[in-house]
């Protein structure tokens, strides 16, 4: 059974996951273990590509790395420069490929800019509703991307 079939069947049967609420509460910051997870990278790409300033395909890995470096607690102020991580770039491309194959982003052939589709924007907006750890982290990543673009504009690197 494919994932799409699974979720369709679960919706049809109105299945719900019951969570007791007992046990330890989750941490309030993303840790380094989350860094290279494809869902987090996919959400980060959606965060970057949904606004007016669309990232270019060749710079997406660097931008994802810079945004995560500014957001993930373990990398703030670090000298590790994860934007240049080969592993991160490979996993970012896998996440981008997933988003493109599911119709959540498109890549303009002429400008090479990555844009979130209406579906991608809906998925992203549904994920950032509320005050969950993911929502707060994605909002912080959006701000980081805006700051990166503003800094590039000041240096005269971006139109």
N, C-alpha and C positions, 0 to 999 in steps of 0.2 A: 504494500500500500504506500503510495506517495504521501508526502507531507500535505499537499493540497487536498488529497482525498481524505486523509486523517482529519484535518481541520473541518472540512465540509461535513463529514460524518458526525464529528463531535458537535458541531453547530446544529445539525439536523436533529440529533438526539438530545439537544439542550444539556450537554454534560457540563458540570461545573466542578472546579477543583476546590475542595474544602480545606482551608488552612486554619489550624487551631489558634494561632497567635501565641501559643506557649513557646518557651525557649528563648534563647538570647536574641536580642534585637540586632539588626544589621549595623555594620559600621556606617559612619556618616560621611565617609570619603571613599572615592575609588582608590584601590590599591594597585600596585604594579602588576599583580596577577591579571587584572582586567585589561591591561594595556594592549595585548596582542590578540584579543578575542574578536573574531569576525563581526559579531553583532555590534559591539562597541565601535569598531572601525566603520561599519556600514552606517550607523547612526551619525557618526562624525562627518562622513562624506555627505549625508543628507543635510546636516546642519550647515555645511559650507556651501552647498550647491542650491539651497532653497532661496537665498536672498537675491538682491540685485547684482552684487559683485560675484560673478561666477568664477570658480577656479579653473585654470587651464589644466588640461590633462597631464602635461609633463611636470607640473608643480604639485599635484595632488598629494603625493607621498610626503613631500617636504612640509606642506601645509598641515596635514593631519598630524605629523610628528610635532611640529611647533605648537599646535593647539593643545595636544595632549600634554606636552612638556609644560605648558603654562597652567594646565588644569589639574593633572594628577599630582597629588600631594608629594609623592616620592621623587618627582622630577623637578618640582619648582626650585629654581635657583641652582639646579644641577649643572655640572659641566659635561654631562654625558652626551648632549646634543642628539637626542633620539631621532630627530628629523632626518638624520643621515643613516639610520639603521637599515641595513639591507633586509633583515627579517621583517621589520615594520613595513617597508615598501612592498615587499612581496605579498604580505597579508593584506595590505591596503588595496593592491590590484585585485586580489581574490574577492575582497568585499565589493569593490567597484564592479567587477564582472558579475557578481551575484545581483547587485542592484540594477545593472543594465539588463540582465537576462530576465528579471522579474518586472521590468517596465517601470522602475522607480526613479531611474535617471536616464538621461540621454546625453550623448556626446555630439556636439555640433561638428560636423566634418570640416567645415571651413575655418571656424575659429578655435576648434579643439577645446571648447569650454564645456564643463560638466554642469548640467542643469537638472534639478529635481523636477519630475513630472508631477501632475496633480496627485497621482497615487502616492508618490514618494513624499510629497508635502503632507498628505493626509496621514500616512504612517508616522511621519515625524511629529506632526502636531498631536496625534493621539498619544504618542510616547511622552511628550513633554507636558501634558496636562497634569496639574497637581504639583505636589511637592516631594515626589519620590527622589531617591538618590539619582536615578537616571535623568529625571527632569532637571534637577538642579545642575547636574554635571553638563548636560547638553546646553543649557542656557549659558553656563560659564564658557563652554567651548565656542558658542556663537559670539560672545563678547571678545574672546581671545582672537577669533578670526577677524572681527572688526578692527581690533587694535593692530593686528598684523598688517591689514590693508591700509589703515591710517598711517602707520609708520612707513610703509612702502611709498605711499603718496607723498609724504613729507620728504623722503629721499629722492622723489622724482622717478620711481621705478614702475608705478602703476598709473594707468589713465583714469 
